[in-house]
Amino acid sequence: MKSRTLSCEQTVLVKDITRFAPSWILYSIFLLLMVMVTGSSDDVWITASIRGTTAFSLAIINIIYGLINAQLLFGDLFQSRMTNALHALPLRREGWFVTHLASGTLFALVPNLAYTLVMMLSCGEIPNLPWLWLLTAMGQYLFFFGLGIFCMVCVGSRFAGVVVYGLVNFGSLLVLWMMEELYVPLLPSVLLVENNFLRFCPVVWATMNIPYEMNIGKMEQLVTVSPEGMTYLGILAALGLVLLVLGLLLYRVRQLESAGDFLAVPWLKPVFLVMYSLMLGVGCQWILGGLTGSDWIYLIIGLLIGYFTGQMLLMRTTRILTKKTFMGLAVLLGGLGLSLWITWLDPLGIKAWVPEPEQVSKISLNYQETDDPKIIEQIINLHSDLVIPEDVTVYELDPEDWVLVTDYERVNAVSILIEYTMKDGSQAGRYYVTSNGTHIAALRKILSHPDFVIGDLLDIWDEAWIHTTVEDGEGKDIYLSREKWAELKEVLLKDCEAGTMAQSYNVHNNMSPVYWLHIQYREGEHYIWYNINVFPDSENTLSWLKQQSFYEEYTGK
Amino acid sequence: MLELKNITKTFGDFKALDNLSMTVPKGAVYGLVGPNGAGKSTAIRHMLGIYRPDSGSVTLEGMEVYENPVVKARMGSIPDEVFFYPSATLEEMRRFYRGIYPKFDDALFERLYEVFQLPRKGQIRRFSKGMQKQAAFHLTLCTRPDILILDEPVDGLDPVMRRQVMSLILSDVAQRETTVLISSHNLRELEDVCDHVGIMDRGKMLLERSLADMQGSTVKLQLVGETPENLNILHESVSGRLRTLVVRGTAQEVTERVAATKPAYFDVLPLSLEEIFIYELGGVDYEVKNIIL
């Protein structure tokens, strides 16, 4: 008899395909409906664009389909009679695993291949779109199916399978939420960068970053491969393979008597218990604490509920009040308390951290991005000034010098949001609210840089003139001559240099702009709008505008 | 020969098998008996390579059973609760078994339709419990196993079908020297078919011997008169002047010792398997207690 190690068992494969036909048939019908809906336009470009855009929903489809197939194919492990009967058959576990894996892959590959072929027939002019679709669909599916199988091998029941799959998929968002609720309040000014967490939530990240971009406006480049999206897809697919290998290793050592238990892998039990307890604790604090202001009481209540109900789930009994259980609870509470205390002490100096300019590749200051080393240095200098000395609390400062990180905002306080993208790819964020005049002046000066005020328009200023208008704010277009256009640039740059052109009203002592420049210009075949606010302290621009006849025409002054 | 050596298996804090060793000789019909919770089904799952022991080994003719398809293809089993793919018909299960078991006998499968008379196309899950058991026999016998492991095999079958099934098994033993292990609480039926018996209790093997040895080494003694000394008495009861003793030893040894004391009356009788089971387990605190509710 031939060795069946790591070989696909044809009889089981056929059984899988026939037994779970409803799943892949429904999926095929779904894709067929997508073909009909997305191919409804006579215009091939529009059809292709819609098809490309529907790829955004692929991650959502795959997260569900991957789970369903993993549950169906490995669900026999959850029923002791079934799993015993099947594992008494002369097949190695590797054989079962590889065969189910092959079945699950076919469940996705065949319908998607058919869909790709249909796309090729109707999108012949854009040959790479169908293949990119197939690559995206299968790359994502490989991850979600791999993760699904890994979760199924770790658990002992279908319910637990769904719970663990959900926790792993959305774990990073849960961690973000728990950190924001528990730890961030202990680190004033520190801002968690969502992107750092979102990239670990594949369904969200993959939805935002499919490996290609559709641009119906650029016919010659309708499909553009996005390097970031392609890299992420590659990482997802590779992770899927790693999870499959881990799943196989766990399946090989799985104790079949765990069928019906909540978790089948003993070391996962404390991990689940901690995660589940914290989730309920923070949830309780979040929902009920906000109502009464008693955050910590509700956190503890939620933790206790989470811990004991988690124990009930794991032990499948309500009789959980044992010495061992209470010791576990003590460890959980002690660990949480210790971690909060250490966070409050901030031994790593997170609150006082300011990067070196050479470490930073990009900064976003109040949502204005720059990679100019000079501006980066100015922003870092401002950041250094904003950091409160370790031995001074915010309340000991003169109210004029408050640098706040709470929601409390004074009339003249200014919010400063700094988001760093480091050269190693990591991100960090800080948030301050200050009413200190020096800080505000420094901020106004930085934000008055031409890159922030005029942006890309500065580079094409001379070419942009041809179709340039200045709108008066009431829908009336005023055309500038070429000479006037050049003068406008000059006065704008003067005000930028003077540091009075920052576009946010709050750095101008909450004064409203007195004039809005709505500039329309043409770039290629597209019209682009650009807005510049002119504040009362933007003296040069304001004075120039007042000298122009259209200013009087507009204002009546 | 199927051999379990020092198998230990724990479920959480519960030790289901405690250093269990047993040997099923080739061609034997082995009866595995024991009280509820003794660990018989757990032992069977180890024999079938379903459970991985914490320690110890299960071998068939020297080859490890666990994760060994070559060995498992030579084994057939009927669990206490049979299970089939949901919505599968007998014919679908035949195709499945044919693909899995290299020695699957299609001709025998056709012949067995005459014995069991089961519908070919009806879904097995809609069969009665007895019919499902018959379907399990129908399929398992056709895999032509060298060793057949049966857990409560005739449970749910009517008396005629019980005999029919047992007759099929025994004819297979006679024709192909199939080794059979039967776990059952029906000791009277086991006694009719088994030639070897193992008695388990609390995860351990209490006693394992051929039935002839077992019946020959323990006898029932009925006598009128004083109980002789130098007898290894497992159990004693008195009814009027008649004493009934269960004594370890061969019939000849016991007869000689009792005759020497010249009682008014005595008779040495063989024990049934049920009596051996009850008296052996009585020695380990598993006796029938006279409780009046």
Interface residues (C-beta under 8 A of the other chain):
Chain A: M1 S3 R4 E9 Q10 T11 V12 V14 K15 R19 R81 M82 N84 A85 H87 A88 L89 P90 L91 R92 R93 G95 V253 Q255 L256 E257
Chain B: F11 R45 L48 G49 I50 Y51 R52 E67 P69 V70 V71 K72 A73 M75 S77 P79 E81 V82 F83 F84 Y85 R95 F96 R98 G99 I100 Y101 P102
